[in-house]
């Protein structure tokens, strides 16, 4: 059972490019699609009891500009890889008894999005953050 969980986690973390196929664009009421949902990101953390846990974060992008949205959809594998790397770095430095700080993590991921797309105009949205 533990081996199966580790294998699933390894596949999730090792193949960020494969997960881009799971990204989807959500249509708003007006028919325009400005939100790109990215599948949940995961990183290993240390729990207060010394065991390992998994920090899972839901991420989305709000891209009102159609040209920039098309570029963001093309760059989804790179965006996801950068987000996972940032999450893993953040999770490695977390204090075991404290919850994750969405302000720090969101700002770091926003910088990643701006750097990869080479312009501003994308708004990073964080969803649920939980530690299992």
C-alpha positions in Angstrom: 0.0 0.0 0.0 2.8 2.4 0.9 4.7 1.5 -2.2 1.6 2.3 -4.3 1.3 5.8 -2.7 5.0 6.5 -3.2 4.8 5.5 -6.9 1.7 7.7 -7.4 3.5 10.6 -5.8 6.7 10.0 -7.8 4.7 10.0 -11.1 2.9 13.2 -10.0 6.1 15.0 -9.2 8.4 13.6 -11.9 6.1 14.4 -14.9 4.9 18.0 -14.7 4.8 18.2 -18.5 2.4 15.3 -18.7 0.0 17.0 -16.3 -0.4 20.0 -18.6 -3.0 17.9 -20.5 -5.1 18.1 -17.4 -5.2 21.9 -17.6 -8.5 23.3 -18.8 -10.0 26.6 -19.7 -13.2 27.5 -17.9 -15.8 29.6 -19.6 -17.4 32.6 -17.8 -21.0 33.7 -18.1 -20.2 36.1 -21.0 -18.8 33.3 -23.0 -15.2 34.6 -22.7 -12.7 32.2 -21.2 -10.2 33.9 -19.0 -9.5 31.3 -16.3 -7.0 28.5 -16.8 -7.2 25.8 -14.2 -4.1 23.8 -13.4 -4.2 20.4 -11.7 -3.2 20.3 -8.1 0.5 20.6 -7.3 2.1 18.5 -4.6 5.3 18.6 -2.5 6.7 16.6 0.4 6.7 18.3 3.9 7.8 17.2 7.3 4.9 16.9 9.9 5.3 17.9 13.6 5.6 14.2 14.6 8.6 13.8 12.3 6.9 11.8 9.6 6.5 13.0 6.0 3.4 14.5 4.6 2.2 15.9 1.3 1.4 19.6 0.8 -1.2 19.9 -2.0 -2.0 23.3 -3.6 -4.6 24.1 -6.2 -3.5 26.8 -8.7 -5.3 28.7 -11.5 -4.5 31.6 -13.8 -6.7 34.5 -14.7 -5.7 35.8 -18.1 -8.1 38.4 -19.6 -6.0 39.2 -22.6 -6.7 36.6 -25.4 -3.2 36.8 -26.9 -1.5 36.3 -23.6 -4.0 33.5 -22.7 -3.0 31.7 -25.8 0.7 32.1 -24.9 -0.1 30.9 -21.3 -1.8 27.8 -22.7 1.2 27.0 -24.8 3.6 27.5 -21.9 1.6 25.4 -19.4 4.2 22.7 -19.1 6.9 25.2 -18.3 4.6 27.1 -15.9 3.6 23.9 -14.1 7.2 22.8 -13.8 8.2 26.2 -12.3 5.3 26.1 -9.9 6.2 22.6 -8.7 9.8 23.6 -8.2 8.8 26.7 -6.3 6.4 24.7 -4.1 9.0 22.0 -3.4 11.6 24.7 -2.4 9.0 26.4 -0.2 7.9 23.1 1.4 11.5 22.0 2.1 12.0 25.2 4.3 8.6 25.0 6.1 8.5 24.8 9.9 6.7 21.5 10.7 4.1 22.9 13.1 3.2 26.0 11.0 0.6 26.1 8.2 1.7 27.2 4.7 1.7 31.0 4.1 -0.3 31.7 0.9 1.0 35.2 0.6 4.7 34.1 0.3 3.9 31.1 -1.9 1.5 33.1 -4.1 4.1 36.0 -4.6 6.8 33.5 -5.6 4.5 31.7 -8.1 3.4 35.0 -9.5 7.0 35.9 -10.2 7.4 32.5 -11.9 4.4 33.2 -14.2 5.6 36.7 -15.1 9.1 35.4 -15.8 8.0 32.6 -18.0 5.5 34.6 -20.0 7.9 37.6 -20.2 5.2 40.1 -19.3 2.6 41.0 -16.7 -1.1 40.5 -17.1 -1.6 37.1 -15.7 -3.1 36.9 -12.2 -2.2 33.8 -10.2 -5.0 32.4 -8.1 -4.4 30.0 -5.2 -7.1 27.6 -4.1 -7.1 25.0 -1.4 -3.8 24.4 0.4 -3.7 21.3 2.6 -1.2 19.0 4.3 -2.0 15.2 4.4 
